[in-house]
Amino acid sequence: MTPAHAGHTAGGFPPVALVPLGMFWLYLAAALRQRDAGRPGWNHRRTASFGLGAALLAAGLAWPAGDLPGHMWQHLLLGMLAPLAMVLGAPGTLALRTLDRRAGRAAVRLVRHPVARVAAHPVTGLLLTAGGLYLLYLTPLYRATLTSLALHGLVHLHFVLAGYLFAWSIAGPDPGPHRPRVPVRLLVLGVAVAAHAAIAQLLYADLLVDVPAAGDELRDAATVMYYGGDLAEILLALALLVSWRPERAAKPAPVRA
């Protein structure tokens, strides 16, 4: 067991794992406000989805990552499964319904800013998620996280935020800057699948990676990344396709004689 991971495991339930539960409490309070007279109400399935995401996030933060496969399960929860479930809860839409008009307009202006348009593009999310994996495992960064709890926490924060951004840019129901069409988003998702598969194969073969672990640990961790990542990306693709409404070409007006 590595020093940083050993400290995490020995400390029992980490207080940071309570943060997602607090987030869900705030979400639930806002959702219940939508039941007041004169308000449109809120979809229970979205509440359940966000609650599931918060639970998965808490589980990932509390996961005792004592070895490389455990570390990989933790990243799967934090960077893929929890963000997807939370995104499908549409917290942005709920927040806009809860905020007063002035704050809501300010939020909309912020989302429409050119920088936000670039940040919200699926390619940006792809670079942050897949690029983060390559940076972590193909450089000395992973070794550094083993002896630094602060760096370990920053890496986790990166995966949560990058995973949320990527899931939202692909299939998020919340409003935002103009997204590319669905075929483009599916193409980006396909590249993400290939990128995850490639890094998993490098780990499995212990090729080019800088990870201090035995061969069996590397292979087990690579298996978790490969199949767990496939599952998360299939769920993301299904979320996109379920919400897809293909554009219909306008019918030409009949020609009158």
C-alpha positions in Angstrom: 0.0 0.0 0.0 1.4 3.4 -1.0 1.9 6.1 1.7 -0.8 8.5 0.5 -3.3 5.7 0.0 -2.4 4.2 3.4 -3.3 7.5 5.1 -6.6 7.6 3.3 -7.5 4.1 4.3 -6.3 4.4 7.9 -8.4 7.6 8.4 -11.7 5.8 7.9 -14.6 7.6 6.3 -13.1 10.8 4.8 -15.0 14.0 5.5 -14.8 15.1 1.9 -17.2 12.2 1.0 -19.9 14.2 2.9 -19.7 17.0 0.3 -21.7 15.1 -2.4 -24.4 14.3 0.2 -24.6 18.1 1.0 -24.9 18.8 -2.7 -27.8 16.4 -2.9 -29.5 18.0 0.1 -29.3 21.4 -1.6 -30.6 19.9 -4.9 -33.5 18.2 -3.1 -34.4 21.4 -1.3 -34.5 23.2 -4.6 -36.5 20.4 -6.2 -39.1 20.5 -3.4 -39.5 24.3 -3.9 -40.7 23.6 -7.4 -43.8 21.9 -5.9 -45.0 25.3 -4.5 -48.1 26.9 -6.0 -47.4 28.6 -9.3 -44.3 26.6 -10.0 -44.0 23.9 -12.8 -42.8 21.1 -10.5 -39.7 18.9 -11.0 -39.2 15.5 -12.6 -38.7 12.8 -10.0 -36.4 10.8 -12.3 -34.0 13.8 -12.5 -33.9 13.9 -8.7 -33.3 10.2 -8.5 -30.5 10.5 -11.1 -28.7 13.3 -9.3 -29.1 11.4 -6.0 -27.5 8.3 -7.6 -24.7 10.5 -8.9 -24.1 12.0 -5.5 -24.1 8.5 -3.9 -21.6 7.2 -6.5 -19.4 10.3 -5.9 -19.4 9.8 -2.2 -18.6 6.1 -2.7 -15.7 7.0 -5.0 -14.3 9.6 -2.4 -14.6 7.0 0.4 -13.2 4.1 -1.7 -10.2 2.6 0.1 -7.8 2.7 -2.9 -5.1 0.5 -1.4 -3.8 -0.9 -4.7 -3.9 0.0 -8.4 -7.2 -1.8 -9.2 -8.9 -0.1 -6.3 -7.5 3.2 -7.6 -8.9 2.4 -11.0 -12.4 1.7 -9.5 -12.2 5.0 -7.7 -11.4 6.9 -10.9 -14.2 5.1 -12.7 -16.7 6.2 -10.1 -15.3 9.8 -9.8 -14.6 10.5 -13.4 -17.3 8.7 -15.4 -20.3 7.1 -13.6 -21.0 9.7 -10.9 -20.7 12.7 -13.3 -23.0 11.1 -15.9 -25.7 10.4 -13.3 -25.4 14.0 -11.9 -25.5 15.6 -15.3 -28.7 13.7 -16.1 -30.2 15.3 -13.0 -30.1 18.7 -14.8 -28.9 20.7 -11.8 -28.3 23.8 -14.0 -31.9 23.9 -15.1 -33.0 23.5 -11.5 -30.7 26.2 -10.3 -32.0 28.6 -13.0 -35.6 28.0 -11.8 -34.6 28.6 -8.2 -32.5 31.7 -8.6 -34.0 35.2 -8.8 -34.2 36.8 -12.3 -31.1 39.0 -11.9 -28.9 36.1 -10.8 -30.5 33.9 -13.5 -29.7 36.4 -16.3 -26.2 36.8 -15.0 -25.7 33.0 -15.2 -27.1 32.9 -18.7 -24.8 35.7 -19.8 -21.8 33.8 -18.3 -22.8 30.6 -20.1 -23.0 32.5 -23.4 -19.5 34.0 -23.1 -17.1 32.9 -25.9 -14.8 31.3 -23.4 -17.7 29.2 -22.1 -18.5 28.1 -25.6 -15.0 26.8 -26.1 -14.9 25.2 -22.6 -18.3 23.5 -23.2 -17.3 21.9 -26.5 -17.1 18.1 -26.5 -13.5 18.2 -27.8 -12.5 20.2 -24.8 -14.0 17.7 -22.5 -12.3 14.9 -24.5 -8.9 16.6 -24.1 -9.4 17.0 -20.4 -10.6 13.5 -19.6 -8.6 11.3 -22.0 -5.6 13.7 -21.9 -5.7 13.6 -18.1 -5.4 9.8 -18.2 -2.4 9.9 -20.5 -0.8 12.6 -18.4 -1.4 10.6 -15.2 -0.1 7.2 -16.3 2.6 8.1 -19.0 4.4 10.7 -16.9 5.7 10.7 -13.3 2.5 12.3 -12.1 1.0 9.1 -10.8 4.1 8.4 -8.7 3.9 11.9 -7.3 0.3 11.3 -6.2 1.3 8.3 -4.1 3.3 10.4 -1.7 1.2 13.6 -1.7 -2.4 13.7 -0.4 -2.9 17.2 -1.7 -1.8 16.2 -5.3 -3.9 13.1 -5.0 -6.9 15.2 -4.1 -6.3 17.6 -7.0 -6.2 14.7 -9.5 -9.5 13.5 -8.1 -11.0 17.0 -8.4 -9.8 17.2 -12.0 -11.4 13.9 -13.0 -14.7 14.8 -11.3 -14.9 18.2 -13.1 -13.6 17.0 -16.4 -15.9 14.0 -16.3 -18.9 16.2 -15.6 -17.9 18.7 -18.4 -17.5 15.9 -20.9 -20.8 14.1 -20.0 -22.7 17.5 -20.1 -21.2 18.5 -23.4 -22.2 15.1 -24.9 -25.7 14.5 -23.4 -26.5 17.0 -20.8 -30.1 18.3 -20.6 -29.1 21.6 -19.1 -29.0 24.7 -21.3 -25.7 25.9 -22.5 -23.7 27.3 -25.5 -24.6 25.9 -28.9 -23.5 22.2 -29.0 -22.4 20.5 -32.2 -24.9 18.2 -33.8 -25.5 14.7 -32.5 -23.4 12.9 -35.1 -20.4 15.1 -34.2 -20.9 14.4 -30.5 -21.1 10.7 -31.3 -17.9 10.9 -33.2 -16.1 12.6 -30.3 -17.5 9.9 -28.0 -16.1 7.3 -30.3 -12.7 8.9 -30.1 -13.0 8.9 -26.3 -13.7 5.1 -26.4 -10.7 4.5 -28.5 -8.5 6.7 -26.3 -9.6 4.8 -23.1 -9.0 1.5 -24.8 -5.5 2.5 -25.9 -4.4 3.6 -22.5 -5.9 0.4 -21.0 -3.9 -1.7 -23.4 -0.7 0.2 -22.6 -1.3 -0.5 -18.9 -2.1 -4.2 -19.6 1.1 -4.6 -21.5 3.2 -2.4 -19.1 4.3 -0.4 -22.1 5.3 3.3 -21.9 3.5 3.7 -18.6 5.2 5.0 -15.4 3.2 3.1 -12.8 5.0 1.3 -9.9 2.9 -1.8 -9.7 3.3 -5.6 -10.3 2.2 -7.1 -13.6 -0.9 -8.7 -12.1 -2.0 -5.4 -10.6 -1.4 -3.6 -13.9 -3.5 -6.2 -15.8 -6.3 -6.1 -13.2 -6.4 -2.3 -13.3 -6.3 -2.2 -17.1 -9.3 -4.7 -17.2 -11.3 -2.4 -14.9 -10.5 0.6 -17.0 -11.2 -1.2 -20.3 -14.6 -2.8 -19.4 -15.7 -0.2 -16.8 -14.9 2.6 -19.2 -16.8 0.9 -22.0 -19.9 0.5 -19.7 -19.8 4.2 -18.8 -19.4 5.3 -22.4 -22.2 3.1 -23.6 -24.5 4.6 -20.9 -23.4 8.1 -22.1 -24.2 7.2 -25.7 -27.6 5.8 -24.7 -28.4 9.0 -22.8 -27.5 11.0 -25.9 -29.6 8.8 -28.3 -32.6 8.8 -26.0 -32.7 12.6 -26.0 -32.0 12.9 -29.7 -34.7 14.4 -31.9 -33.5 14.2 -35.5 -34.1 17.3 -37.5 -36.7 16.9 -40.2 -36.3 18.6 -43.5 -39.0 21.1 -44.2 -41.5 19.8 -46.8 -41.6 22.0 -50.0 -44.7 24.0 -50.5 -47.0 22.5 -53.2 -46.8 24.1 -56.6 -50.1 25.5 -57.7 -50.9 25.6 -61.4 
